[in-house]
Amino acid sequence: MFEPHGPKRLSDIVTGDETWSSFFIIPPKCLNRLWVDGQGDKPVKLRPGFQSRKRMFTVFFNYSGPLVVDILPQDTAMTATYYVQNVLSQVKSVINEQRPKVSTSRILLLHDNAGSHKARATTQSLRKLGSQVLPHPAYCPDLAPCDFWLFPILMDRLAGWKFDRIQDLAKAVNSELRTIPEEDYHGRFRKWQIRLKRCIESHGKYFKGQ
């Protein structure tokens, strides 16, 4: 489908997913390493528990960069209704603004099999737009650009930061997403294509490397 003379282009793909972001993101373990002489106690490093403050972000991006960053309101569940009315509607508006001469039927949507993504209300809404939904195998984060690239990069960049307000956290998320070079977005979609090929060649079995 995405070969040089194929019917589809990587630039037509719009992909996104949800992720939780804490008001304090734990630095990677490698940054917590320290030398101890064996004589004293190791310093205690506090870890946020499951009740730590956090909010759900939904991020959509394409070949050129971020399109939509949506923050789920506090004490609100991610439902199909919310996903359609607040997330996909924003995606549609941004695409229409960026590419006014391109029909939404040209858009290829890539998202996973979460309940809000596969619900009848969502599929009906996408059918009305005429957008094609690319198939995504269940439980395969290694084939989702958000999971194998964007979210790990974002969490790594925000590691160690502490935020008191959701506005500050949102500003930081948006800022970090936009500092990623456009060519990196290009490259990850090409990497996604390579991963798909390797998955097909291995008949769906596990393989090492990218």
Salt bridges, closest charged atoms under 4 A:
GLU3 OE2 - LYS197 NZ 3.07
ASP12 OD1 - ARG9 NH2 3.40
ASP12 OD1 - ARG99 NH2 2.86
ASP12 OD2 - ARG106 NH2 3.37
GLU18 OE2 - HIS117 NE2 2.86
ASP112 OD1 - HIS117 ND1 2.77
ASP164 OD1 - LYS162 NZ 3.14
ASP168 OD1 - ARG165 NH2 3.04
GLU176 OE1 - ARG157 NH1 3.43
GLU182 OE2 - HIS186 NE2 3.51
